[in-house]
């Protein structure tokens, strides 16, 4: 009688009790897989968060970060204004940086300086070979091309290195670069320094300085005034969601001049 009832239930579309062990085994496998994958996913998320915390030097508007961007794509828009002895100057730039593989990023962009030559292109490749979580410091090196160089409009090729570290709420970055004009026997060396303090995880204040000094292998036709350019000032940076905003205000000493004056810079970064 019981056998006939079970057969009748199966014929009417009711599931057989024999499938319950299979379902139970499937649930057990799914739960086990979840428990096995969860720590790995959490570890990857924790590593990404730690790398993001250690690469906060990207808030310094005058310097190159010692780390690749915290996401696969980073877009930056920047503008600056200067004044010295009544002469006004401005610049606008746009960059997009892609992380091709872990540690390697490629950047393309364009900049406008005082509208003399319109927008001029630039390109950069950077490789991060040290990470703070693994080596105690962030360090990277790369190559950069700019159609408008420090001394001329004939294009410039640069090699640079950057190092940065975070100690709790204190962070610092240091850059060094050497550039060579492509259309003349001239070049320049650059030094960048940034020191900051994180008031919160989203708010940083500090100081940022960039120094560029020219050199020439031919002395004929040298310009009057100083042979270097200096930008320095206090900065504040704030991040919310994918957006990061940096503001710098300070002092400007232009090359080929004996004057000086105030300067300001605003930069917006978007991490996708």
PyMOL commands that set and color helices and strands:
alter all, ss='L'
color gray80, all
select helices_A, chain A and resi 2-11+17-54+56-59+132-135
alter helices_A, ss='H'
color red, helices_A
select strands_A, chain A and resi 73-84+87-101+104-113+119-130+138-146+156-167+170-181+186-198+203-216+228-240+243-253+261-271
alter strands_A, ss='S'
color yellow, strands_A
deselect
rebuild
show_as cartoon
